[in-house]
Amino acid sequence: MGLKDKLHKLKLKYKGKKMAPAFNAIHTFLYLPNETTHSGSHVRGADDLKRTMNTVIMALLPCLIFGMFNAGYQHNLAEGNIEAVANGFFSAGFWAFDNLTIGLWKVLPLVIISYGVGLGVEFLFAVIKGHEVEEGYLVTGMLVPLIVPIDTPLWMLAVAVIFGVVIGKEVFGGTGMNILNPALTIRAFLFFAYPTWMSGDKVWVHGAVERANEIADGAKLDAISGETVLGALAQGKDLSYSVSDMFLGFIPGSVGETSALLILLGGLFLIFTKIGSWRIMLSATLGALAMGLIFNGIVNAEWISQGSKFYSLMSTEFWHHLIIGGFAFGVVFMATDPVTASQTNKGKWIYGFFIGFISILIRVFNPAYPEGVMLAILLMNVFAPTIDHYVVQGNVKKRMKRLKLKTA
């Protein structure tokens, strides 16, 4: 008897019992359901929720793998073990096995905790409430490790995942009912509950926090700086990375957010598979460029001086905002979440534009937290139903007006 038959036998054994949702979830995840329709006409499609989630995960995998290499590279670079990469992806120094080993050692536990704790909560709620386990956490479980600093304590991540799944999704009714993106809810909880682990110039490079603590205890060691591009600009420092480094991803940052190139390829893949909304991606980009151009336009005004704490980020080339920080990752993989985004086509244009516009606004005017995409997306998640409401009502009024003209 094969594994499929054994699981199906267990599924039948526990049918109608408390643990049935757990066995059903494992069986459905590994195999196609045995049940088929027997009557009526049905639209047959190759895609379902599980396949949709798996497609998004496929788009995220290059960011995950590169993030592992970059985590090791940034650590070795800060330690002085290697020199800065000169030939990008073609440099043997970047693809050194040691870089991958360090990255695996630090990133893999984040992935395991994210999936283990998150799916555990999903299974628990399914058993208690007696409904099927939903596949919605498959993507969230992959997103969470990619949007946190490399040295985030595992217990801290576990607490945040429990909060995000319970408060961000289950209390609203589960997958498809939540109003906030679960991954960003988890990230927001971490930021507000443990701000010292989510910001600053030490949390983005493996070992930097530990080295700083050793120095504070009196050890004679050189400090490791893991300052991000946004962090440096927010403090009025000159840009220390080339455009190619920022675009390719050879910079400190959250695990999966550094490579704009791989994020772009992932976005194109989602558009090609019709899972990601190109309207949201494009409108968010236009919103960010518009806000960046406005700041570039007023940076030389009389009331702005180079001594202003806003000057550095204001004077940053408007298009640089697209390749630094988590903007690209947030727009491609989280702003396009079909549950929390606007549903109407016109609403998607409005929704995406304001995400880009507000992201850059927060970056410039909040130097303490120069990354605005998380807050911008969560804010627009709340307003998405309102946007759709007014778009629909506007269409209804137009049709009623045309009807009156025809009957007049």
C-alpha positions in Angstrom: 0.0 0.0 0.0 1.5 3.3 -1.1 1.6 6.5 1.0 -1.3 8.0 -0.9 -3.5 5.0 -0.1 -2.4 5.1 3.6 -3.2 8.8 3.9 -6.6 8.3 2.2 -7.4 5.4 4.5 -6.6 7.6 7.5 -8.7 10.4 6.0 -11.7 8.0 5.8 -11.0 6.7 9.3 -11.1 10.2 10.9 -13.8 11.6 8.6 -16.3 13.6 10.8 -13.9 13.5 13.8 -12.0 16.3 15.4 -8.7 15.6 13.7 -10.2 15.2 10.2 -9.0 18.7 9.0 -5.4 17.9 9.8 -5.4 14.6 7.8 -7.3 16.2 4.9 -4.8 19.1 4.7 -1.8 16.7 4.5 -3.6 14.5 1.9 -4.7 17.5 -0.2 -1.3 19.1 -0.1 0.6 16.1 -1.3 -2.0 14.7 -3.8 -5.0 15.7 -5.9 -8.3 15.2 -4.0 -10.0 11.9 -4.7 -13.5 13.5 -4.8 -14.9 14.5 -8.2 -18.1 16.1 -9.2 -21.0 13.9 -10.4 -23.7 16.2 -11.6 -24.1 19.6 -13.1 -21.9 21.6 -15.4 -18.7 23.0 -14.0 -16.0 25.3 -15.3 -12.7 23.4 -15.3 -9.5 25.3 -14.6 -5.9 24.2 -14.0 -5.4 26.7 -11.2 -6.6 26.5 -7.6 -5.5 28.1 -4.4 -2.7 25.6 -3.8 -1.3 26.1 -7.3 -1.6 29.8 -7.0 0.4 29.8 -3.7 3.0 27.5 -5.2 3.5 29.8 -8.2 4.2 32.8 -5.9 6.6 30.6 -3.9 8.4 29.8 -7.2 8.8 33.5 -7.8 10.2 34.0 -4.3 12.8 31.2 -4.4 15.4 33.2 -6.4 15.2 36.0 -3.8 15.6 33.4 -1.0 18.6 31.7 -2.5 20.3 35.0 -3.4 19.5 36.3 0.1 21.4 33.3 1.6 24.5 34.0 -0.5 24.2 37.8 0.3 23.9 37.1 4.0 27.2 35.2 4.0 28.8 37.7 1.7 27.9 40.7 3.9 29.1 38.9 7.0 32.5 38.0 5.5 32.8 41.5 4.0 32.2 43.1 7.3 34.6 40.7 9.0 37.3 41.6 6.5 37.5 38.0 5.2 36.8 39.0 1.6 37.0 42.1 -0.4 34.0 43.8 -2.1 32.7 42.1 -5.2 33.9 43.7 -8.3 32.3 41.5 -11.0 28.9 41.0 -9.4 27.3 37.6 -10.1 30.5 36.5 -12.0 32.7 37.0 -8.9 34.0 33.8 -7.3 34.1 35.7 -4.0 30.3 36.1 -4.0 29.6 32.5 -4.9 32.0 31.1 -2.4 30.6 28.1 -0.6 31.3 29.7 2.8 28.8 32.5 2.0 26.1 29.9 1.3 26.9 28.0 4.4 26.5 31.0 6.6 23.3 32.1 4.8 21.8 28.6 5.2 22.7 28.4 8.9 21.0 31.7 9.5 18.1 31.8 7.1 16.9 28.2 7.1 15.9 28.4 10.8 13.8 31.5 10.1 12.0 29.6 7.3 11.4 26.5 9.6 10.1 28.6 12.5 7.9 30.7 10.1 6.3 27.6 8.6 6.3 25.4 11.7 4.6 28.0 14.0 2.3 29.5 11.3 1.0 26.2 10.0 0.7 24.9 13.6 -1.7 27.8 14.4 -3.6 27.2 11.2 -4.0 23.5 12.0 -5.1 24.3 15.6 -7.8 26.7 14.4 -9.0 24.2 11.8 -9.3 21.5 14.4 -11.0 23.7 16.9 -13.4 25.3 14.4 -14.0 22.2 12.4 -13.1 23.6 9.0 -10.6 22.6 6.3 -7.0 23.9 6.6 -6.5 26.7 4.1 -3.4 27.1 2.0 -3.2 30.8 2.5 -0.2 30.6 4.8 2.0 28.9 2.2 3.1 32.2 0.7 3.1 34.1 4.1 5.4 31.5 5.5 7.9 32.2 2.8 7.5 36.0 2.8 8.2 36.4 6.6 11.8 35.2 6.6 12.5 37.4 3.6 11.4 40.6 5.2 13.2 40.4 8.6 16.8 41.1 9.5 19.2 38.1 9.4 19.8 37.9 13.2 16.2 38.1 14.3 15.9 35.9 17.4 13.8 32.8 16.6 11.6 33.1 19.7 10.8 36.7 18.7 9.8 35.5 15.2 7.6 32.8 16.7 5.7 35.2 18.9 5.2 37.6 15.9 4.0 34.8 13.7 1.4 33.7 16.3 0.2 37.3 16.6 0.1 37.8 12.8 -1.9 34.6 12.1 -4.3 34.9 15.0 -4.9 38.7 15.1 -4.1 39.5 11.4 -6.1 36.6 9.8 -8.0 34.1 12.0 -10.0 36.6 13.9 -11.4 37.9 10.6 -12.4 34.4 9.5 -9.3 33.0 7.9 -7.9 33.1 4.4 -9.7 35.4 2.1 -11.4 37.4 5.0 -8.4 39.3 6.4 -8.2 43.0 5.8 -4.4 43.3 6.4 -1.6 41.5 4.7 -0.5 38.8 7.2 3.2 39.0 6.5 3.3 42.7 6.9 1.2 42.4 10.1 3.9 40.1 11.5 6.6 42.6 10.4 4.8 45.5 11.9 4.4 43.6 15.2 8.1 43.0 15.3 8.9 46.6 14.5 6.7 48.1 17.2 7.3 45.4 19.8 11.1 45.0 19.3 12.3 48.1 17.5 16.0 47.7 18.4 16.0 44.4 16.5 14.3 45.8 13.4 16.2 49.1 12.8 19.6 50.6 13.2 22.9 49.8 11.6 23.7 46.5 13.4 20.8 44.2 12.6 21.2 43.8 8.9 24.6 41.9 8.9 25.1 38.6 10.7 27.3 39.0 13.8 27.1 42.8 14.0 24.8 42.9 17.1 26.8 40.2 18.9 30.1 42.1 18.1 28.6 45.3 19.4 27.6 43.6 22.7 31.1 42.2 23.1 32.6 45.7 22.5 30.2 47.1 25.1 31.5 44.5 27.6 35.1 45.7 27.1 36.4 43.3 24.4 39.1 44.8 22.2 37.4 44.2 18.8 36.6 46.2 15.7 33.0 47.1 15.3 31.0 45.7 12.4 28.8 48.2 10.5 25.8 46.9 8.6 24.2 50.1 7.7 21.7 50.0 4.9 21.5 52.5 2.0 18.4 54.1 3.4 19.9 54.3 6.9 23.0 56.1 5.6 21.0 58.5 3.5 18.6 59.2 6.5 21.6 60.3 8.5 22.9 62.6 5.8 25.7 60.4 4.7 26.9 60.1 1.1 25.8 57.1 -1.0 28.4 54.4 -0.5 27.1 51.9 -3.0 27.0 52.0 -6.7 23.8 51.8 -8.7 24.7 48.3 -10.0 25.3 47.1 -6.4 21.9 48.4 -5.3 20.2 46.9 -8.4 21.9 43.5 -8.2 21.5 43.3 -4.4 25.1 43.4 -3.0 24.0 45.5 -0.1 22.9 45.0 3.5 19.2 44.7 4.2 16.4 42.2 4.9 17.1 38.7 3.6 15.1 38.8 0.4 14.7 42.5 -0.3 18.1 43.5 -1.6 18.1 42.3 -5.2 15.9 44.5 -7.4 16.8 42.5 -10.4 15.5 39.2 -9.0 12.4 41.0 -7.6 11.8 42.4 -11.1 12.1 39.0 -12.7 9.7 37.6 -10.0 7.2 40.3 -10.7 7.3 39.6 -14.5 6.7 35.9 -13.7 3.7 36.8 -11.6 2.3 39.0 -14.3 2.9 36.3 -17.0 1.0 33.8 -14.9 -1.7 36.3 -14.2 -1.4 36.1 -10.5 0.2 39.5 -9.8 -1.6 42.7 -10.8 0.5 44.7 -13.3 -1.8 47.7 -12.6 -0.8 47.8 -8.9 2.9 47.3 -9.7 2.9 50.0 -12.4 0.8 52.5 -10.5 2.9 52.1 -7.3 6.0 52.7 -9.3 4.5 55.8 -10.9 3.4 57.0 -7.4 6.9 56.6 -6.0 8.5 58.4 -9.0 6.0 61.2 -8.7 6.8 61.7 -5.0 10.5 61.5 -5.7 10.3 64.1 -8.5 8.4 66.4 -6.2 11.1 66.2 -3.6 13.9 66.6 -6.2 12.0 69.7 -7.5 11.8 71.5 -4.1 15.2 70.4 -2.7 16.8 73.6 -3.8 14.1 75.8 -2.4 15.1 78.6 0.0 13.6 76.9 3.0 15.6 73.7 2.4 19.2 73.7 3.5 21.9 71.1 3.3 21.8 71.0 7.1 18.2 69.8 7.1 17.8 66.2 8.3 15.5 65.7 5.3 17.9 67.0 2.7 19.8 63.8 1.9 16.7 61.6 1.1 15.1 64.6 -0.6 18.0 65.1 -2.9 18.3 61.3 -3.7 17.7 60.7 -7.4 14.0 60.1 -7.7 14.4 56.7 -9.5 16.9 55.5 -6.9 14.0 55.0 -4.5 12.9 52.1 -6.6 16.0 50.0 -6.0 16.8 50.8 -2.4 15.1 49.5 0.7 12.1 47.2 0.5 10.1 49.2 -1.9 10.4 46.8 -4.9 9.8 43.7 -2.8 6.8 45.2 -1.1 5.2 46.4 -4.3 5.7 43.1 -6.2 4.9 40.5 -3.5 2.7 42.2 -0.9 0.9 45.1 -2.4 -0.5 42.7 -5.0 -2.0 40.4 -2.4 -5.4 39.6 -4.0 -7.2 39.5 -0.7 -6.1 42.8 0.8 -5.7 44.8 -2.4 -8.4 46.6 -4.3 -10.5 44.4 -6.5 -11.7 46.8 -9.2 -9.4 47.8 -12.1 -9.7 51.5 -11.5 -9.4 50.9 -7.8 -6.0 49.1 -8.4 -4.6 52.1 -10.1 -5.6 54.4 -7.2 -4.5 51.8 -4.5 -1.1 51.2 -6.1 -0.4 54.9 -6.8 -1.0 55.9 -3.2 1.2 53.0 -1.9 4.1 54.4 -4.0 3.4 58.0 -3.2 3.1 57.5 0.6 6.1 55.1 0.8 8.5 57.8 -0.4 6.7 60.4 1.8 7.3 58.3 4.9 10.9 57.7 3.9 11.8 61.3 3.7 9.8 62.7 6.7 10.5 59.8 9.1 14.3 59.5 9.4 13.9 57.3 12.5 12.3 54.7 10.2 13.4 55.5 6.6 11.4 52.6 5.1 7.8 53.5 4.4 6.5 50.7 2.1 5.3 48.5 5.0 3.3 51.3 6.6 2.0 52.5 3.2 0.7 49.0 2.2 -0.9 48.4 5.6 -2.6 51.9 5.4 -3.9 51.2 1.9 -5.1 47.7 2.9 -7.5 49.5 5.2 -8.7 51.9 2.5 -8.9 49.3 -0.3 -12.6 48.4 0.4 -13.5 52.1 0.5 -11.7 52.7 -2.8 -13.6 49.8 -4.4 -16.9 51.1 -2.9 -16.6 54.5 -4.5 -15.4 53.0 -7.8 -18.5 50.7 -7.9 -20.8 53.5 -6.9 -19.4 55.8 -9.5 -20.0 53.1 -12.2 -23.6 52.6 -10.9 -24.3 56.4 -11.1 -22.9 56.5 -14.7 -25.1 53.6 -15.8 -28.2 55.1 -14.1 -27.5 58.4 -15.8 -27.2 56.7 -19.2 -30.5 54.8 -18.5 -32.3 58.0 -17.7 -31.0 59.6 -20.9 -32.2 56.6 -23.0 -35.7 56.6 -21.4 -36.1 60.4 -21.5 
